[in-house]
Amino acid sequence: MTLLDCAKGHHKCIQVAASKRHLLTPGQADTLFQWASHRAEMGMPSSIQDLQAEAAAMAGREPGKQWHKIFFKQFPELQLSKATKLDPKHAKNFNETVIQDYFNQMEHLYARFPGGIPP
């Protein structure tokens, strides 16, 4: 590949230039999406700062201030949300009896599936 090829808009030069503009490779972006989705399913949604920190660790460089907007356009399944206070009705159910029942059920599942609870 020569400079003249790039000046003529050669396909490979365009690909290289485009890849330098993107923070993450498609595989890295998909991995970050899976990570954020898993955290959300576990009840630990990620903030913009969490996403940017993970992206920076993957890419080896810091994302721009507006990087998250592009990421959310690429993965519209992800949504930003703000944490809310615990509803008093839910707080009432956070008591010793309910917690003990939860752990009893978990113990039963672990006994039923000695190799680990299937996904």
ROFILUM-691248 format. One record per residue (C-alpha): residue in three letters; x, y, z. Coordinates in Angstrom, 2 decimals. Layout:
<rs>
r: ALA	xx: X	yy: Y	zz: Z .
...
</rs>
This chain:
<rs>
r: MET	xx: 0.00	yy: 0.00	zz: 0.00 .
r: THR	xx: 1.51	yy: 3.30	zz: -1.05 .
r: LEU	xx: 0.69	yy: 6.89	zz: -0.19 .
r: LEU	xx: -0.55	yy: 7.31	zz: -3.75 .
r: ASP	xx: -3.03	yy: 4.44	zz: -3.24 .
r: CYS	xx: -4.37	yy: 6.17	zz: -0.14 .
r: ALA	xx: -4.62	yy: 9.48	zz: -2.00 .
r: LYS	xx: -6.77	yy: 7.72	zz: -4.61 .
r: GLY	xx: -9.13	yy: 6.46	zz: -1.88 .
r: HIS	xx: -8.00	yy: 2.83	zz: -1.99 .
r: HIS	xx: -10.39	yy: 0.56	zz: -0.05 .
r: LYS	xx: -7.74	yy: -0.68	zz: 2.46 .
r: CYS	xx: -6.71	yy: 2.91	zz: 3.32 .
r: ILE	xx: -10.32	yy: 3.81	zz: 3.99 .
r: GLN	xx: -10.71	yy: 0.77	zz: 6.27 .
r: VAL	xx: -7.54	yy: 1.64	zz: 8.21 .
r: ALA	xx: -8.61	yy: 5.27	zz: 8.61 .
r: ALA	xx: -12.09	yy: 4.25	zz: 9.77 .
r: SER	xx: -10.70	yy: 1.73	zz: 12.27 .
r: LYS	xx: -8.56	yy: 4.45	zz: 13.86 .
r: ARG	xx: -11.66	yy: 6.60	zz: 14.43 .
r: HIS	xx: -13.45	yy: 3.80	zz: 16.29 .
r: LEU	xx: -12.46	yy: 3.22	zz: 19.89 .
r: LEU	xx: -13.43	yy: -0.46	zz: 19.96 .
r: THR	xx: -13.33	yy: -3.22	zz: 17.40 .
r: PRO	xx: -16.72	yy: -4.79	zz: 16.61 .
r: GLY	xx: -15.78	yy: -7.76	zz: 18.83 .
r: GLN	xx: -14.79	yy: -5.51	zz: 21.73 .
r: ALA	xx: -18.00	yy: -3.49	zz: 21.36 .
r: ASP	xx: -20.04	yy: -6.70	zz: 21.45 .
r: THR	xx: -18.14	yy: -7.89	zz: 24.53 .
r: LEU	xx: -18.83	yy: -4.57	zz: 26.27 .
r: PHE	xx: -22.51	yy: -4.86	zz: 25.35 .
r: GLN	xx: -22.64	yy: -8.40	zz: 26.79 .
r: TRP	xx: -20.89	yy: -7.20	zz: 29.96 .
r: ALA	xx: -23.34	yy: -4.31	zz: 30.43 .
r: SER	xx: -26.33	yy: -6.56	zz: 29.70 .
r: HIS	xx: -25.16	yy: -9.15	zz: 32.22 .
r: ARG	xx: -24.67	yy: -6.51	zz: 34.90 .
r: ALA	xx: -28.16	yy: -5.15	zz: 34.22 .
r: GLU	xx: -29.67	yy: -8.63	zz: 34.50 .
r: MET	xx: -27.89	yy: -9.04	zz: 37.83 .
r: GLY	xx: -29.48	yy: -5.80	zz: 39.08 .
r: MET	xx: -26.23	yy: -3.82	zz: 38.84 .
r: PRO	xx: -26.76	yy: -1.44	zz: 35.91 .
r: SER	xx: -23.67	yy: 0.33	zz: 34.60 .
r: SER	xx: -23.23	yy: 4.08	zz: 34.53 .
r: ILE	xx: -21.71	yy: 5.98	zz: 31.63 .
r: GLN	xx: -18.51	yy: 6.18	zz: 33.67 .
r: ASP	xx: -18.51	yy: 2.38	zz: 34.12 .
r: LEU	xx: -18.91	yy: 1.85	zz: 30.38 .
r: GLN	xx: -16.21	yy: 4.37	zz: 29.55 .
r: ALA	xx: -13.80	yy: 2.81	zz: 32.04 .
r: GLU	xx: -14.35	yy: -0.68	zz: 30.59 .
r: ALA	xx: -14.03	yy: 0.63	zz: 27.04 .
r: ALA	xx: -10.78	yy: 2.41	zz: 27.95 .
r: ALA	xx: -9.41	yy: -0.80	zz: 29.48 .
r: MET	xx: -10.28	yy: -2.73	zz: 26.32 .
r: ALA	xx: -9.02	yy: -0.14	zz: 23.84 .
r: GLY	xx: -5.96	yy: 1.02	zz: 25.72 .
r: ARG	xx: -7.00	yy: 4.65	zz: 25.34 .
r: GLU	xx: -9.64	yy: 6.94	zz: 26.78 .
r: PRO	xx: -12.96	yy: 7.40	zz: 24.96 .
r: GLY	xx: -14.18	yy: 10.86	zz: 24.04 .
r: LYS	xx: -16.75	yy: 12.64	zz: 26.20 .
r: GLN	xx: -19.57	yy: 11.80	zz: 23.77 .
r: TRP	xx: -18.42	yy: 8.24	zz: 23.00 .
r: HIS	xx: -21.27	yy: 6.70	zz: 24.98 .
r: LYS	xx: -23.87	yy: 8.27	zz: 22.63 .
r: ILE	xx: -22.40	yy: 6.39	zz: 19.67 .
r: PHE	xx: -22.27	yy: 3.19	zz: 21.74 .
r: PHE	xx: -25.95	yy: 3.52	zz: 22.72 .
r: LYS	xx: -26.90	yy: 4.11	zz: 19.06 .
r: GLN	xx: -25.01	yy: 0.96	zz: 18.14 .
r: PHE	xx: -26.77	yy: -1.03	zz: 20.90 .
r: PRO	xx: -30.25	yy: 0.50	zz: 21.35 .
r: GLU	xx: -31.20	yy: -2.42	zz: 23.65 .
r: LEU	xx: -29.15	yy: -0.70	zz: 26.36 .
r: GLN	xx: -30.88	yy: 2.12	zz: 28.15 .
r: LEU	xx: -29.69	yy: 4.66	zz: 30.64 .
r: SER	xx: -31.60	yy: 4.76	zz: 33.89 .
r: LYS	xx: -31.17	yy: 6.45	zz: 37.20 .
r: ALA	xx: -31.17	yy: 4.66	zz: 40.52 .
r: THR	xx: -34.30	yy: 5.08	zz: 42.59 .
r: LYS	xx: -34.97	yy: 4.78	zz: 46.29 .
r: LEU	xx: -36.23	yy: 1.52	zz: 47.69 .
r: ASP	xx: -40.01	yy: 1.45	zz: 47.67 .
r: PRO	xx: -41.33	yy: 1.12	zz: 51.25 .
r: LYS	xx: -43.54	yy: -1.80	zz: 50.14 .
r: HIS	xx: -40.46	yy: -3.66	zz: 48.94 .
r: ALA	xx: -38.53	yy: -2.71	zz: 52.07 .
r: LYS	xx: -41.23	yy: -4.36	zz: 54.22 .
r: ASN	xx: -40.52	yy: -7.66	zz: 52.46 .
r: PHE	xx: -36.83	yy: -7.38	zz: 53.25 .
r: ASN	xx: -37.06	yy: -9.16	zz: 56.58 .
r: GLU	xx: -35.56	yy: -12.16	zz: 58.32 .
r: THR	xx: -38.36	yy: -14.57	zz: 57.36 .
r: VAL	xx: -38.18	yy: -13.75	zz: 53.65 .
r: ILE	xx: -34.39	yy: -13.86	zz: 53.61 .
r: GLN	xx: -34.31	yy: -17.19	zz: 55.45 .
r: ASP	xx: -36.82	yy: -18.62	zz: 52.95 .
r: TYR	xx: -34.61	yy: -17.44	zz: 50.07 .
r: PHE	xx: -31.55	yy: -19.18	zz: 51.48 .
r: ASN	xx: -33.54	yy: -22.34	zz: 52.21 .
r: GLN	xx: -34.65	yy: -22.44	zz: 48.57 .
r: MET	xx: -31.07	yy: -21.85	zz: 47.38 .
r: GLU	xx: -29.85	yy: -24.67	zz: 49.63 .
r: HIS	xx: -32.50	yy: -26.96	zz: 48.12 .
r: LEU	xx: -31.40	yy: -26.02	zz: 44.57 .
r: TYR	xx: -27.73	yy: -26.61	zz: 45.35 .
r: ALA	xx: -28.61	yy: -30.03	zz: 46.80 .
r: ARG	xx: -30.66	yy: -30.86	zz: 43.71 .
r: PHE	xx: -27.90	yy: -29.74	zz: 41.29 .
r: PRO	xx: -24.57	yy: -30.70	zz: 42.91 .
r: GLY	xx: -22.55	yy: -29.56	zz: 39.86 .
r: GLY	xx: -24.05	yy: -26.10	zz: 40.04 .
r: ILE	xx: -27.41	yy: -24.61	zz: 39.21 .
r: PRO	xx: -27.92	yy: -24.67	zz: 35.42 .
r: PRO	xx: -28.25	yy: -21.28	zz: 33.72 .
</rs>
